[in-house]
């Protein structure tokens, strides 16, 4: 039976404390109540109460820590960890040609993954949700999970998405605009479902598992068909007032410039997104020789002048735009995650040179830069991490007898 989809926009103080405690336990792997209180700068009594609620909900469990000193007297130290058997969560990334599903246990460890091809890159919202349901069922059957084993689904979409309410203003994957996904999720999915911008979910994955682990302030820029960004400030994902912040790909870099897929002109992604590179590398050619980024890279390596110029120009434009982020945010680190294939070093270096030249010069090093290839595993892992957080709050509220619909 379908359950109402829940988006949490009004967490009270108790729920926020429990969520912070839960996040701390998940981040540390195993941690004592005393260490949680110190890290969160909270009182031991507050942390003990929050841990009690999480234990009662079955979301965490107690384990005895081993002693490094065999002669140490007293009882073993009681540690807390996420209970991996509590629930399973599905993280889902909607790409242009496929739906990628990753099933994880409640600790975030992967149970398995499944890919379902998509016939169309853009479709009606209800058709898309039905495709998500088919992909979810296919993944569940392939991994030997019954329907009741999946406690929640988190879905990542490109575009202007309010992750706190599940409202989509615009997406390149959806034909409609200004649509709430909550009724569609409730109608077609068998468990609570949560929607967010896909780049936000990559930022969450990097914060928990990747280059942003342990950092308080960092940025993630994703480049595939379009350009996205996730912002982590003071350890928290920043969404903006309408939930539509961090739209780096739609920052204007040219007045009345190239047409972007969002409908406006001069956006950054209209110069560095994959569709933009294919368009620019095909200018003046009688034959449509470039159908993918791989084709452009191969042509550049073979000596095609236009292909090389397009890649170099896009790299420099991106570098200047990244310099603007450094000047604006002064982050600890930036993760630049490109879709495959891997760019040649010469273009990466052109981007880094442009970034350095256009950053305000102070007597301090630039933030660290991680350039990586981005596959759908990271998108889906971030979605699953988001789902774990949301399902944990849902279970806490249910345990308190509060209305969660």
C-alpha positions as CSV (number, residue, x, y, z in Angstrom):
1,X,0.0,0.0,0.0
2,X,1.3,3.4,-0.9
3,X,2.3,5.7,2.0
4,X,2.1,9.4,1.9
5,X,5.3,11.0,0.7
6,X,6.9,13.2,3.3
7,X,9.1,16.2,3.0
8,X,10.3,17.7,6.3
9,X,10.5,21.4,6.3
10,X,9.5,22.0,10.0
11,X,11.8,20.0,12.2
12,X,11.4,20.9,15.8
13,X,14.3,21.3,18.2
14,X,14.2,17.7,19.4
15,X,14.2,16.3,15.9
16,X,17.0,18.5,14.8
17,X,19.1,17.3,17.8
18,X,18.4,13.7,17.0
19,X,19.3,14.2,13.3
20,X,22.6,15.9,14.3
21,X,23.4,13.1,16.7
22,X,22.5,10.5,14.0
23,X,24.6,12.3,11.5
24,X,27.5,12.3,13.9
25,X,27.3,8.6,14.6
26,X,27.1,7.8,10.9
27,X,30.0,10.1,10.1
28,X,32.2,8.6,12.8
29,X,31.3,5.0,12.4
30,X,31.5,4.2,16.1
31,X,31.5,6.9,18.7
32,X,30.7,7.3,22.4
33,X,28.0,9.6,23.9
34,X,30.7,11.7,25.5
35,X,32.5,12.2,22.2
36,X,29.2,13.1,20.5
37,X,28.5,15.8,23.1
38,X,31.9,17.2,22.6
39,X,31.7,17.3,18.8
40,X,28.2,18.8,18.8
41,X,29.0,21.2,21.7
42,X,25.9,19.9,23.4
43,X,25.2,18.7,27.0
44,X,25.7,15.0,27.9
45,X,22.0,14.9,29.0
46,X,20.7,16.2,25.7
47,X,22.8,13.7,23.8
48,X,21.8,10.8,26.0
49,X,18.1,11.6,25.5
50,X,18.6,11.9,21.7
51,X,20.5,8.6,21.6
52,X,17.7,6.9,23.6
53,X,15.2,7.9,21.0
54,X,17.4,6.6,18.2
55,X,18.0,3.3,20.0
56,X,14.2,2.9,20.7
57,X,13.6,3.5,17.0
58,X,16.1,0.8,16.1
59,X,18.2,3.2,14.0
60,X,21.4,2.8,16.1
61,X,22.8,0.1,18.4
62,X,25.3,-0.2,21.2
63,X,28.6,-2.0,20.8
64,X,31.4,-2.6,23.2
65,X,34.7,-1.1,22.2
66,X,37.8,-3.3,22.3
67,X,40.5,-2.2,24.8
68,X,44.0,-1.5,23.4
69,X,45.6,-2.1,26.8
70,X,45.0,-5.6,28.1
71,X,45.8,-4.5,31.7
72,X,43.2,-1.7,31.6
73,X,40.6,-2.1,34.4
74,X,36.9,-1.4,34.3
75,X,34.1,-2.2,31.9
76,X,34.6,-1.8,28.1
77,X,33.6,1.5,26.7
78,X,30.0,1.6,25.2
79,X,30.0,2.9,21.7
80,X,27.2,3.7,19.3
81,X,26.9,2.9,15.6
82,X,24.2,3.0,13.0
83,X,22.2,-0.3,12.9
84,X,22.8,-1.5,9.3
85,X,20.0,-4.0,9.5
86,X,17.4,-1.4,10.5
87,X,16.2,-0.5,7.0
88,X,17.1,-0.5,3.3
89,X,17.0,2.7,1.2
90,X,17.1,3.2,-2.5
91,X,19.1,6.0,-4.0
92,X,18.0,6.8,-7.6
93,X,19.6,9.0,-10.2
94,X,17.7,10.0,-13.4
95,X,20.2,10.3,-16.2
96,X,19.4,11.2,-19.8
97,X,19.5,7.6,-21.0
98,X,18.9,5.4,-17.9
99,X,17.6,5.3,-14.3
100,X,20.4,4.2,-11.9
101,X,19.2,2.5,-8.6
102,X,21.5,1.8,-5.7
103,X,20.2,-0.1,-2.7
104,X,22.0,0.5,0.6
105,X,21.6,-0.7,4.1
106,X,21.0,1.8,6.8
107,X,24.7,2.3,7.4
108,X,25.1,3.4,3.8
109,X,26.9,0.2,2.6
110,X,25.8,-0.9,-0.8
111,X,23.6,-3.9,-1.2
112,X,23.6,-3.7,-4.9
113,X,22.9,-1.6,-8.0
114,X,20.7,-1.8,-11.1
115,X,20.4,0.2,-14.3
116,X,17.1,0.5,-16.3
117,X,17.4,2.1,-19.7
118,X,15.2,5.1,-20.6
119,X,13.6,5.4,-24.0
120,X,13.5,9.2,-23.8
121,X,15.6,11.8,-22.1
122,X,12.6,14.1,-21.3
123,X,9.1,12.8,-20.5
124,X,5.9,13.7,-18.6
125,X,6.4,13.7,-14.8
126,X,3.9,10.9,-14.2
127,X,5.5,8.8,-16.9
128,X,8.9,9.4,-15.3
129,X,7.6,8.3,-11.8
130,X,6.2,5.2,-13.4
131,X,9.6,4.4,-14.9
132,X,11.2,5.0,-11.5
133,X,8.7,2.5,-10.0
134,X,9.6,-0.1,-12.7
135,X,13.3,0.5,-12.1
136,X,12.9,0.2,-8.3
137,X,10.9,-3.1,-8.7
138,X,13.5,-4.5,-11.1
139,X,16.4,-3.6,-8.7
140,X,14.6,-5.1,-5.7
141,X,13.8,-8.4,-7.5
142,X,17.4,-8.6,-8.9
143,X,18.8,-8.1,-5.4
144,X,16.4,-10.5,-3.7
145,X,14.6,-7.9,-1.6
146,X,10.9,-8.0,-0.9
147,X,8.8,-4.9,-1.3
148,X,8.5,-4.2,2.5
149,X,12.3,-4.2,2.8
150,X,12.7,-0.8,1.1
151,X,11.9,1.9,3.7
152,X,12.4,4.9,1.5
153,X,13.4,6.2,-2.0
154,X,15.5,9.3,-2.7
155,X,15.4,10.6,-6.2
156,X,17.9,13.0,-7.8
157,X,16.8,15.2,-10.7
158,X,18.7,17.9,-12.6
159,X,17.3,21.3,-12.7
160,X,15.6,23.8,-10.3
161,X,14.3,21.5,-7.5
162,X,13.4,22.4,-3.9
163,X,14.7,19.5,-1.9
164,X,12.9,20.6,1.2
165,X,9.4,20.5,-0.4
166,X,9.7,18.1,-3.4
167,X,8.6,20.9,-5.7
168,X,10.2,21.0,-9.2
169,X,10.4,24.4,-10.9
170,X,12.1,23.1,-14.0
171,X,14.1,20.0,-15.1
172,X,15.6,19.0,-18.3
173,X,14.2,15.5,-17.6
174,X,10.6,16.6,-17.2
175,X,8.2,18.1,-19.8
176,X,6.1,20.1,-17.3
177,X,7.2,23.0,-15.1
178,X,6.2,24.1,-11.6
179,X,5.1,20.7,-10.3
180,X,5.0,19.0,-6.9
181,X,6.2,15.4,-7.1
182,X,4.6,14.4,-3.7
183,X,1.2,13.4,-5.1
184,X,2.9,11.4,-7.9
185,X,5.2,9.6,-5.5
186,X,2.3,8.8,-3.2
187,X,0.3,7.4,-6.1
188,X,3.0,5.2,-7.7
189,X,5.7,4.4,-5.1
190,X,5.3,1.8,-2.3
191,X,7.2,3.8,0.4
192,X,8.1,7.4,1.4
193,X,10.0,9.2,-1.4
194,X,12.1,12.3,-1.4
195,X,13.2,14.5,-4.3
196,X,16.3,16.7,-4.5
197,X,18.6,18.4,-7.0
198,X,21.1,15.8,-8.2
199,X,24.2,18.0,-7.7
200,X,23.1,18.6,-4.0
201,X,23.1,14.8,-3.6
202,X,26.6,14.5,-5.0
203,X,27.7,17.2,-2.5
204,X,26.2,15.1,0.2
205,X,28.0,12.0,-1.0
206,X,31.3,13.9,-1.2
207,X,30.7,15.2,2.4
208,X,30.1,11.7,3.8
209,X,32.3,9.5,1.6
210,X,34.6,11.6,-0.6
211,X,36.9,14.6,-0.8
212,X,34.6,16.7,1.4
213,X,34.7,14.3,4.4
214,X,35.6,16.2,7.5
215,X,35.4,19.6,5.8
216,X,33.1,22.4,6.9
217,X,33.0,24.5,3.7
218,X,33.4,23.2,0.2
219,X,31.8,23.2,-3.2
220,X,31.0,20.5,-5.7
221,X,30.7,21.4,-9.4
222,X,29.2,18.7,-11.6
223,X,29.6,18.8,-15.4
224,X,27.8,16.3,-17.7
225,X,25.0,17.3,-20.1
226,X,24.5,20.4,-18.0
227,X,26.3,22.0,-15.1
228,X,25.3,21.7,-11.4
229,X,26.7,22.7,-8.1
230,X,26.3,21.7,-4.4
231,X,27.3,24.0,-1.6
232,X,28.3,22.9,1.9
233,X,28.6,25.8,4.3
234,X,29.5,25.3,8.0
235,X,28.9,21.6,7.5
236,X,25.4,21.9,6.1
237,X,24.0,21.7,2.6
238,X,23.0,25.2,1.4
239,X,19.8,25.3,-0.7
240,X,18.8,28.9,-0.9
241,X,15.5,30.6,0.2
242,X,13.4,28.9,-2.5
243,X,15.5,25.7,-2.5
244,X,16.9,26.6,-5.9
245,X,20.3,28.0,-4.9
246,X,23.6,26.9,-6.3
247,X,22.6,27.1,-10.0
248,X,26.1,27.6,-11.1
249,X,25.4,26.3,-14.6
250,X,22.9,29.2,-15.1
251,X,25.3,31.9,-14.1
252,X,25.6,34.3,-17.0
253,X,29.0,34.5,-18.7
254,X,28.0,36.2,-22.0
255,X,25.4,38.9,-22.5
256,X,22.8,37.7,-25.0
257,X,25.0,34.7,-25.6
258,X,24.4,31.1,-26.6
259,X,21.0,29.6,-25.9
260,X,20.9,27.4,-22.9
261,X,18.6,24.4,-22.4
262,X,16.8,26.4,-19.7
263,X,15.6,28.8,-22.4
264,X,17.8,31.8,-21.4
265,X,21.0,33.0,-23.1
266,X,24.6,33.2,-22.0
267,X,24.5,30.6,-19.2
268,X,27.7,28.9,-18.3
269,X,26.5,25.5,-19.2
270,X,25.6,26.8,-22.7
271,X,29.4,26.9,-23.2
272,X,30.8,24.0,-21.1
273,X,28.0,21.4,-21.0
274,X,28.2,18.4,-23.2
275,X,25.4,19.5,-25.5
276,X,27.2,22.9,-25.9
277,X,30.5,21.3,-26.9
278,X,28.8,19.0,-29.4
279,X,27.0,22.1,-30.9
280,X,30.2,24.2,-31.1
281,X,32.4,21.5,-32.5
282,X,29.8,20.9,-35.3
283,X,29.7,24.5,-36.5
284,X,30.3,24.7,-40.3
285,X,30.6,21.0,-40.9
286,X,28.5,19.4,-43.6
287,X,28.4,16.1,-41.8
288,X,27.2,15.7,-38.2
289,X,30.4,14.0,-37.1
290,X,30.1,14.6,-33.3
291,X,27.4,12.9,-31.4
292,X,29.2,12.7,-28.0
293,X,32.0,14.2,-26.0
294,X,34.0,11.1,-26.8
295,X,33.8,12.0,-30.5
296,X,35.1,15.5,-29.8
297,X,38.0,14.3,-27.7
298,X,38.9,11.7,-30.3
299,X,38.8,14.2,-33.1
300,X,41.0,16.7,-31.1
301,X,43.6,13.9,-30.4
302,X,43.6,13.2,-34.1
303,X,44.5,16.8,-34.9
304,X,41.0,18.3,-35.7
305,X,41.6,22.0,-35.0
306,X,38.0,23.1,-34.3
307,X,37.5,20.3,-31.8
308,X,40.7,21.2,-29.9
309,X,39.8,24.9,-29.9
310,X,36.3,24.2,-28.5
311,X,37.7,22.0,-25.7
312,X,40.3,24.6,-24.8
313,X,37.9,27.5,-24.8
314,X,35.4,25.7,-22.7
315,X,38.2,24.8,-20.2
316,X,39.2,28.4,-19.9
317,X,35.6,29.7,-19.5
318,X,35.1,27.1,-16.8
319,X,38.3,28.2,-15.0
320,X,37.2,31.8,-15.0
321,X,33.8,30.8,-13.6
322,X,35.5,28.7,-10.9
323,X,37.6,31.7,-10.0
324,X,34.4,33.6,-9.4
325,X,33.4,30.9,-6.9
326,X,36.7,31.1,-5.1
327,X,36.4,34.9,-4.9
328,X,32.8,34.6,-3.6
329,X,32.9,31.7,-1.2
330,X,36.6,31.3,-0.3
331,X,36.0,27.5,0.2
332,X,38.3,25.0,1.8
333,X,38.0,22.8,-1.3
334,X,36.4,22.4,-4.7
335,X,35.4,19.1,-6.2
336,X,35.1,19.3,-10.0
337,X,33.3,16.1,-11.1
338,X,33.0,15.5,-14.8
339,X,31.0,12.8,-16.5
340,X,33.0,10.3,-18.4
341,X,35.2,10.3,-20.6
342,X,38.2,11.7,-18.8
343,X,39.5,15.0,-20.2
344,X,43.1,15.2,-21.4
345,X,45.5,16.8,-19.0
346,X,46.1,19.7,-21.3
347,X,42.5,20.9,-21.0
348,X,42.4,20.3,-17.2
349,X,45.6,22.4,-16.9
350,X,44.1,25.2,-19.1
351,X,41.1,25.3,-16.7
352,X,43.4,25.4,-13.6
353,X,45.6,28.1,-15.1
354,X,42.5,30.3,-15.9
355,X,41.3,29.7,-12.3
356,X,44.6,30.8,-10.8
357,X,44.9,33.9,-13.1
358,X,41.4,35.2,-12.2
359,X,41.4,34.5,-8.5
360,X,41.9,37.5,-6.2
361,X,45.6,37.3,-5.2
362,X,46.2,37.1,-1.4
363,X,49.1,35.7,0.6
364,X,47.4,32.4,1.1
365,X,47.1,29.2,-0.9
366,X,44.2,28.6,-3.2
367,X,41.6,26.0,-2.0
368,X,42.4,22.4,-2.8
369,X,41.0,21.2,-6.1
370,X,39.9,17.6,-6.8
371,X,39.2,16.8,-10.4
372,X,37.4,13.5,-10.8
373,X,35.3,11.5,-13.3
374,X,31.8,11.3,-12.1
375,X,29.8,8.1,-12.5
376,X,26.2,7.4,-11.5
377,X,27.4,5.5,-8.4
378,X,28.2,8.8,-6.7
379,X,24.9,10.4,-7.6
380,X,23.0,7.4,-6.3
381,X,25.1,7.1,-3.2
382,X,24.3,10.7,-2.3
383,X,20.6,10.1,-3.0
384,X,20.7,7.1,-0.7
385,X,22.4,9.2,2.0
386,X,19.7,11.8,1.8
387,X,17.1,9.0,2.0
388,X,18.7,7.6,5.1
389,X,18.5,11.0,6.8
390,X,14.8,11.5,5.8
391,X,13.7,8.0,6.8
392,X,15.4,8.3,10.1
393,X,13.4,11.5,11.0
394,X,10.3,9.8,9.7
395,X,10.9,6.8,12.0
396,X,11.6,9.1,15.0
397,X,8.4,11.0,14.5
398,X,6.4,7.8,14.1
399,X,7.9,6.6,17.4
400,X,6.8,9.8,19.1
401,X,3.3,9.4,17.7
402,X,3.5,12.6,15.7
403,X,1.7,13.3,12.5
404,X,4.1,12.7,9.6
405,X,1.7,12.9,6.6
